[in-house]
Amino acid sequence: MALREMAQEYRKNTALLELRMIELQVAQRRARHKEVKYRLKQRIGFLRVLINESRKTAFMLEHYYDGRGGTVYENRRAI
């Protein structure tokens, strides 16, 4: 599998994680108990970390062969 294909897979999985995060946000707004809201908030936070890491990895894979070895993009945000 080529790096660009791997990056596409990361992007697809990121989209799925984003959809799940939206579902959890809706559930959090509808929840009535503080404990449930708190647990959903924690899960959403973990998903945010996974989403950000997945975006960064996809970006690095997409730009791996840019002649710079990917180090130039180290401190940039992956959107």
N, C-alpha and C positions, 0 to 999 in steps of 0.2 A: 504494500500500500504506500503510495506517495505521500509526502508531507502535506500537500494541498488537500488530498483526500482525507487525511487524518484531521486537518483543520476543519473541513466541512462537517465531519462527524461531531467534532467538538461544538461547532455552531448549532447543529441540530439538537444535540443534547442540552446545550445551553437554553435553547428555546423551550424545551420540555421542562427544564428546571424553572424557567421564568413563568410558565403556565401554572406549575404547581405552586409557586410562590403567590401568584394572584389568587388561586383557590384558597390558600391558607389565610391570606389577608381578608378575603370575604368572610371566611369562617370566623376569623378573629373579631371582625366588626359585629357579627351576629351572635357571638358567644355572650352568655349572660353571667357566667361565673368567672371570678377573677383568676382562679387557678387555671382554667381552660385558656383564658386570654393570655396568661403569662406563658404557658407551655407553647401555644401557637406562636407567640412572639419569639421565643427561643428557636423554634424550628425555622421560622422565617429568617432569623439572623444567620443560622447555619447555611441555609440555602443561598443567602446573599454572598457568603464567603465562597461557596462552591461555584456560583455563577461568575463571580469576579475572577476566580482562578481559571475557570474554563475559558472565559473570554481572553484572558492573558495568554493562555497556552495556545489557543487558536491563532491569535495574532502573531505569536512567536513562530508558529509552524508556517504560517502564510508568508512570513518575511525572512525565513531562515537563510535563503539563498540570495539575499539582497547585497551580498558582498561585504557585509559588515559583521557577519556572524551573529546578528541579533542583539549585540550588546548596546547598540545605539538606542534601542527602544526600551531599555531596561527600566527607566523611570517614567515612561509614558503610560497613560491610561489606555487600556484596551477596551474599545467601545464596540 
